[in-house]
Amino acid sequence: MAHMVDLQTLLIFIPVALALNITPGADMLFCLGQGAKSGPKAGMAASLGVSAGGMVHALAGGLGLAALIAASPIAFEVIRWSGVGYLLFLAYKSVTSQPDVAIPEQAGHVSIGRAFTDGMMVNLLNPKVAIFMLALVPQFVDPGSGSILGQFLTFGLVLSIGGTVINGLVGALSGQIGQFMAKSHRAAQILQYVTASVFVGLATKLAFERR
């Protein structure tokens, strides 16, 4: 069956995806560390590996969601409201947690291929990515618009493209970015509040619009 993600939904999803992409986390810090230790090419390769891992999570999440909805349509509403709660939790964490801007240590110089593989494994083994895929992406999926898996992969692709660009830049410019992030605590705090605002806004929209 053909799938279609409508333009309005996509335009809502893109800024949310970017907000998540620019929030410092395990994936970004890994790319930062790879770039700092092994050079810009390794940082870019790590970002591509992270994105590849994200697509695997999207595939697994899409297959699981499709099976769940086929078994129990009511489950979709349960997932939706769970996602709203998760968004509010992310907003709370954004404004209460201390910005983690340290560059993780990496053991020596690594090859481009190793940087890609390690980036993919870092993403695949990060439980937060799996939780995000299962709690947030389903909020944008419309079971009446065709293939659930196709829609899931579309949103996963948007996340992966944004992540590749942002994490790739972080990896390639790791020296300058690392110094800026370490010195500019205020900039990190502003980013936290902007991200939290995006999460709260989306949670409100999802809670009251799609009735």
N, C-alpha and C positions, 0 to 999 in steps of 0.2 A: 504493500500500500504506500502511496506517495506521502510524504510528510511536508508540512509547511509551518514555518515559524513566522508569524505575522510581524510586520515591520514595527508596530508599536511595542510589542513585547521585546523585540530585539533591541530597540532604542532604550528601553528601560534596563535591559540586562547589561548592555555594554558598559555604562558608567559604574554599575555595581561590580562587574568583573574587573574593571580598572582599579577601583578602590581596593579590591582584594589583592590585585597584582602588585600594587605599590606599597602595601603594608608589609613591613619587614617580618619575615618568618624564616622557618628552617630552609626553605628552598632558596630564598634570596640570599641569606647569609652563607649558604653553601657556595653559590655562584660567586659571591663576593670573595670568599676564601680561596676558591680555585683560581680566580683571576689574580689575586694578590700573590699567590704562591707560584703559579705556573704560567702566567701571562694572559693577555686578552683572548687569544684563541681558545685556551682551555676554559675561560669563563663563559665564552659563547657556547662552546660544546656542552658545558654543564647545563646551561639554560635550555638547550635543545633536548637534552636528556630528561630534564625536569618536565618539559612539555609533553614528551613522549609518555612519561609515566602518568601524566594527567589524563591523556587520552585513554589509557588503559583503565583508569578509574571511571572515566565517563562511560566506557563500554560496559564495564561491570555494573555500574549504577543503572544504566539504561535497561539492561537485560533484567536486572532484579526488580526495577520499578514496573516494567511491563508485565512481568509474571505476577507481581503483587496485585496490580490493578485488575488483571484478568481474573484473579481468584476472588477479590473483594473490592468492588468499586468504592465502598465506604472508606477503604484504607487510604484513598487519595486525599480525602479531606483531613484524615488524621495526620498524614504526612505534611499537608499544607500548614496546618496549625502548629505542628511541631517545628516546622521551618520558621514560622513567625517568631516563636519563642527563642529559637536558636539565633535569629538575627538580633533580637533584643539582648541576648546574652553576649554576642559578639560586640555590640555597641558598648555594653557595660565594661567588658574586658578592655576595649580600646582606650577608654578614658581612665581606667583604674590601674592598668599594668604599667610598669616601668619600661620605656623603650629599650629594646635589646639591640644595641648597635655594635657589639663586639664582633670582630672578624674571627671566625673559628680557625683554629690551627689545623693545617693539613700537613700530612707527612710527606714532605719533599715534593719534587717536580713530578707531574703526571702527564701522560700522553693525552692527545685529543680524544682518542677512543675511550681511554679509561675515564676521562672527565665526563664524557657522555654517559657511559654505563653507570658510573657512580651517581650522577645527577638523576638518572632514571630510578635507581634503587632508593635514593634518598626520598624521592617523591612517592614511590610505590609503598614504602615502609612507613610513611607518615600517616598515622591514623586520622589526623585532623583533615587530611585531604579527602579520605573516604567519607568521613562524617559530613564534610561540606557538600560533597556530591550528592549524598543521600538526603540531606536536610534542606539545602538551598535550591539546587537546580530544579527539583520537581515543582517548585513554586511557579516556574515559568512554562511548564509542560502542560499542553492542552490535549487530553486524551481524545477529544473529538476532532483534532486536526490531523489525524493520521498516525504514522509510526512513532511510538513513544521513543524507541531506540534512536530513530533518525533525529528527532528533536533534541534528545539528550546529547547526541554526538555533535550536533550543531552548536549547542551552548558550550560543550566541552572544547570545541575548536576555537570559539571566541576566546575562552579563557586561556587556551594554549598559545594562541597568537599573541595576545597581550602579555602573557608571561614570558614568552620567548623574547619579545622586544625589550621589556623592562628588565628582566633578569639578565638578558644578554648585555644590555648597556651597563648594568651594575657590574657584571663580570669583566667587561672590557675596560671600564673606567674605575676599577676597584680601588686603586690607590687614592685617587682624588675623592671618590665618594666616601671611602672609609674615613678619611681625614675630616671631611665635612660633617658626616654623621656623628663622629666622635666629639667634635667641637660644638656643633649646633644642636644643643639639647632642646632649645626652644622650637626649632624647625620640626624636630621629631614629635614634640607635644602638639603642635598645630596639626600635623598630619594625623595624629590620633583622633583629634576632635572632628576633623573633616570626615574621616572614615566612619566614626561613630554616627555622625549626622546622616550619612548615606544609608547606613544599616537601619537606623530608626525610621527614616523616611520610607524605605522599602517595606519594612515590617508593617507600617501603618497602611500603606497602599494595598499590600497583599491581604491584610486582615479585613478591610472594609470594601474593597472594590469588587472582588470576584465572589459574588454571592450567588 
